[in-house]
């Protein structure tokens, strides 16, 4: 069983709560950050640019992804170009389609050729992966973010899909694959084993990193103690 120090994959913290982001920034094994409009809304962010600039001032030296939130490609392009000016460590997130299922790949091709570093997000299929690889090859650095966790939610094993995605990205050396939306700590080790470049992890999963490599016999005993202590504390009688 690998330990945290054995991992080659880069762990990015996924969230939009400033305190949590700064807590993760203090940990050297966190190599970057991602967020999205849903996480920002959940965290109560109301001033998009103000929040982004505040975070970038506090975290100036690790990659951070901020996403466009328009549904029209012309407006997406405008937002992307604006976001890209906020810092050298910015990756602009572009969803793979708009809400009308129209492909954002041509937009990604234009932006990457302009030198804008991207994070193409919400990919679920190898066809989408290949389309992005073909479009951004030779352009600016691009993350290709495949939502492996949501694929798993459908009952499909994401590991073969992600392994093939790793292979396909070799055709575009400026790309790196993100294993997005992991559901458990094991996913970090699965992603590392197939050579995935990056995994985005929420704070609740990151809190479990101390369990990596824990003796299973000891973990069994800890669980038994938890049940006993909670039953005693509850005052249960039969």
C-alpha positions in Angstrom: 0.0 0.0 0.0 1.4 3.4 -1.0 1.7 6.2 1.4 1.0 9.8 0.6 4.7 10.5 0.0 4.8 7.7 -2.6 2.2 9.3 -4.8 3.2 10.8 -8.1 -0.2 12.3 -8.8 -0.7 16.0 -8.0 -3.5 16.6 -5.5 -5.6 19.7 -6.0 -8.1 21.0 -3.4 -11.6 21.5 -4.7 -13.8 24.1 -3.0 -14.8 27.7 -2.6 -14.6 28.5 1.1 -11.7 30.8 1.7 -10.8 29.4 5.2 -10.7 25.9 3.8 -8.7 26.9 0.8 -6.1 28.7 3.0 -6.0 25.6 5.3 -5.1 23.5 2.3 -2.6 26.0 1.0 -0.7 25.5 4.2 -0.1 21.9 3.3 2.7 21.3 0.8 1.2 18.2 -0.7 -1.7 20.4 -2.1 -0.4 21.4 -5.5 -3.3 23.5 -6.8 -6.9 24.5 -6.5 -10.1 24.3 -8.4 -13.6 25.7 -7.9 -16.8 26.2 -9.9 -19.9 28.4 -9.8 -21.9 25.7 -7.9 -19.2 25.5 -5.1 -19.0 29.3 -5.0 -22.7 29.7 -4.7 -22.8 27.0 -1.9 -20.1 29.0 -0.1 -22.1 32.2 -0.3 -19.9 34.0 -2.8 -21.8 36.9 -4.3 -19.0 39.0 -5.8 -17.3 36.6 -8.3 -14.3 38.8 -9.3 -13.8 40.1 -5.8 -13.6 36.6 -4.3 -11.3 35.4 -7.1 -8.9 38.3 -6.7 -8.9 37.9 -2.9 -8.0 34.2 -3.3 -5.4 34.9 -5.9 -3.7 37.4 -3.6 -3.6 34.9 -0.8 -2.5 32.0 -3.1 -0.3 33.5 -5.8 2.0 30.6 -6.6 -0.2 27.5 -7.3 -2.5 26.9 -10.2 -6.2 27.9 -9.5 -9.1 27.3 -11.9 -12.0 29.7 -12.1 -14.9 28.9 -14.5 -16.9 31.0 -16.9 -20.6 31.0 -16.2 -22.1 32.1 -19.4 -24.1 29.9 -21.8 -23.4 31.8 -25.0 -20.0 31.1 -26.6 -19.3 34.8 -27.4 -19.9 35.7 -23.7 -17.9 32.7 -22.6 -15.0 33.9 -24.6 -15.2 37.4 -23.2 -15.3 36.1 -19.6 -12.5 33.7 -20.3 -10.2 36.5 -21.6 -11.1 38.6 -18.6 -10.5 35.9 -16.0 -7.1 35.1 -17.6 -5.8 38.6 -16.8 -6.3 38.1 -13.1 -3.1 36.2 -12.5 -0.3 34.1 -14.0 -1.5 31.0 -12.1 -5.0 31.1 -13.5 -6.6 28.2 -15.4 -9.8 29.2 -17.1 -12.5 26.5 -16.8 -14.6 26.0 -19.9 -17.4 23.4 -19.8 -17.3 20.9 -22.6 -20.7 22.0 -23.9 -23.3 24.7 -23.1 -26.7 23.8 -21.8 -28.0 23.3 -25.3 -25.4 20.5 -25.8 -23.5 22.6 -28.3 -19.8 21.8 -28.2 -17.4 24.2 -26.7 -14.4 22.6 -28.4 -14.1 25.2 -31.1 -14.0 27.9 -28.4 -11.3 25.9 -26.5 -9.3 25.7 -29.7 -9.4 29.5 -30.2 -8.6 30.3 -26.6 -5.7 27.9 -26.3 -4.2 29.3 -29.5 -4.4 32.8 -28.0 -2.2 31.5 -25.2 -4.9 31.2 -22.5 -4.3 28.3 -20.2 -7.5 26.2 -19.8 -9.2 23.6 -17.7 -11.8 22.0 -20.0 -14.4 20.6 -17.5 -17.4 18.3 -17.2 -16.1 15.6 -19.6 -17.6 12.1 -19.3 -16.7 10.3 -22.5 -13.6 9.3 -24.4 -15.1 11.0 -27.5 -15.1 14.3 -25.6 -11.5 13.6 -24.4 -10.3 13.0 -27.9 -12.1 16.1 -29.3 -10.3 18.3 -26.7 -6.9 16.7 -27.3 -7.3 17.3 -31.1 -8.4 20.9 -30.5 -5.8 22.1 -28.0 -2.7 20.2 -29.3 0.2 22.6 -29.6 -1.6 25.4 -27.7 -1.4 26.7 -24.2 -1.3 24.3 -21.2 -4.7 22.6 -20.8 -6.2 20.5 -18.1 -8.7 17.9 -19.3 -11.1 17.3 -16.5 -13.0 14.0 -16.6 -15.7 13.5 -13.9 -14.7 10.0 -12.9 -16.7 10.1 -9.7 -19.9 10.9 -11.5 -19.2 8.2 -14.0 -19.0 5.8 -11.1 -22.3 7.1 -9.8 -23.9 5.6 -12.9 -22.6 2.1 -12.0 -19.7 2.2 -14.5 -16.2 1.5 -13.4 -14.3 4.7 -14.3 -10.8 3.2 -14.1 -10.6 1.7 -17.6 -12.0 5.0 -19.1 -9.5 7.0 -17.2 -6.6 4.8 -18.1 -7.5 5.1 -21.8 -7.8 8.9 -21.3 -4.3 9.0 -20.0 -3.1 7.2 -23.1 -4.9 9.6 -25.4 -3.5 12.6 -23.8 0.0 11.5 -24.8 -1.0 12.8 -28.2 -1.0 16.4 -26.8 2.0 17.0 -24.5 0.5 20.3 -23.4 -2.4 18.5 -21.7 -2.8 16.9 -18.2 -5.7 14.7 -17.1 -7.7 15.5 -14.0 -9.6 12.8 -12.2 -12.5 15.0 -11.0 -15.3 14.4 -8.5 -13.7 11.5 -6.5 -15.9 9.8 -4.0 -13.4 8.2 -1.6 -9.8 8.2 -0.6 -9.2 5.1 -2.7 -9.7 7.1 -5.8 -6.5 9.0 -5.2 -4.5 5.7 -5.3 -6.5 4.4 -8.3 -5.8 7.6 -10.2 -2.1 7.4 -9.3 -1.8 3.8 -10.4 -3.0 4.5 -13.9 -0.7 7.5 -14.3 -3.4 10.2 -14.1 -1.7 13.6 -13.6 -4.0 15.4 -11.2 -6.9 14.6 -8.9 -9.3 17.3 -7.5 -10.3 16.4 -3.9 -12.8 18.1 -1.6 -11.8 18.8 2.0 -14.0 16.0 3.5 -11.9 13.5 1.6 -8.7 15.3 2.2 -9.4 14.9 6.0 -9.1 11.1 5.5 -5.5 11.3 4.2 -4.2 10.4 7.7 -5.9 7.0 7.2 -3.7 6.1 4.3 -1.7 3.0 5.1 -3.4 2.5 8.5 -3.2 -1.0 9.9 -6.6 -2.6 9.2 -6.6 -4.6 12.4 -6.1 -1.4 14.4 -8.8 0.3 12.3 -11.2 -2.6 13.2 -10.4 -2.1 16.9 -11.0 1.6 16.6 -14.4 1.0 15.1 -15.4 -1.5 17.8 -14.3 1.1 20.4 -16.4 3.7 18.7 -19.5 1.5 18.8 -18.9 0.7 22.5 -18.3 4.2 23.6 -21.3 5.6 21.7 -23.5 2.9 23.2 -22.3 3.7 26.7 -22.6 7.4 26.2 -26.2 7.0 25.0 -27.0 5.1 28.1 -28.7 2.2 26.2 -30.2 -0.5 28.4 -32.0 -3.8 27.5 
